[in-house]
Amino acid sequence: MSDATTHLLLPFILAAQAQKHVTHNEALRLLDGLVQLSVLDRDLTVPPASPADGDRYIVGSGATGDWAGWDLNVVLWTDGVWLRLPPRTGWRAWVEDEGLLLVYDGAGWIGTTPSTLQNMALLGLGTTADASNPFAAKLNAALWTAKTVAEGGTGDLFYTMNKEAAGDDLGLTLQTGFVTKALVGLFGSDRFRLAVSADGSTFFDGLSVDNATGIVDQPRLPRFKAYTNYDNYVGVGTWTKIAINNTDYNDQGAFDAANNRFVAPVDGTYLFGATLLYKVNASTLARMSGRLALNGTTEIRGSRGEISGVHVSEATALWLQTMVSLTAGDTVELQGNFRAADGYFAADQTSFWGMKIG
């Protein structure tokens, strides 16, 4: 019959043994050292100078002094001496200075953090995952970094997302208070889209890229092309707003045809242009001028032009173009003037156009 237990080597009290309490206390000491095993450190190779009773360590490789030859063993300081506890396969130990759980595999102590996680149904980090969100994370920062060449990687980093078919959705949903404010990705097709929303239900495409051609569209860009559908008479020496009252197109409704002017929907930089075609009234000696006016009165720098000398009715034309920074609500209108002789700004070919560019 053995005089110790199989796994922890706790001494048995034998028949007719004298001083049975010594054997019993030795077994209790071993149990106290091994059960719920937690060690202070696993890297020391020299015993600490002033251990406290009950201190436990996993001895580091290459130990010297009282620990010489005890590499990877558990040691317990008790009754003023170091007690050696050789580990067995499957022992677990909590390392207090690292906050790490180790297991002894028969050759060494290894971490219990798995190196491979496969086919998990749910994973929640700081929050609870569910069927709708099988992966969920609640955190303040996340980092993806490439595995370097020195580490056996390529130095590159790709994040791949895949959908089953072109008509499916694939992308990032950006929310505030769990209300979707922006979508970035491939939604309903393979065109790349950036769409925004104020309420999480109605979305507007700010950017769309054709995946077949790479052509970029800005569907919500304020832009217009407008014209007058009648001859506008203007007398001599007076800047007069030309009645640009029809539009060929008017994205976002920024051009106010009823009041013959563009109204900036948002702050930004805008590009404008105009064509003014002359039509004679009584004399071809007119000097035709044109300009763009901010808020009805202020001439926009760089927008003014003039043609002097004899004009040819419905052939002489003036072209204007300029760029200007506007605040939401600012207006821009086309104005015309004649010097020397009055005349008309001809229908259909007298036009005004513009768009936001920044």
Secondary structure, 3 states (H helix, E strand, C coil): CCCECCCCCCECCCCCCCCHHHHHHHHHHHHHHHCCCEECCCCCCCCCCCCCCCCEEECCCCCCHHHCCCCCCEEEEECCEEEEECCCCCCEEEECCCCEEEEECCCCEEECCCCCCCCCCCEEECCCCCCCCCEEECCCCCCCCCCCHHHCCCCCCCCCCCCCCCCCEEEEEEEECCEEEEEEEEECCCCEEEEEECCCCCEEEEEEECCCCCCEECCCCCEEEEECCCCEEECECCCEECCCCEEEEEECCCEECCCCEEECCCCEEEEEEEEEEEEECCCCCCEEEEEEEECCCEECCCCCEEECCCCCCCCCEEEEEEEEEECCCCEEEEEEEEECCCEEECCCCCEEEEEECC
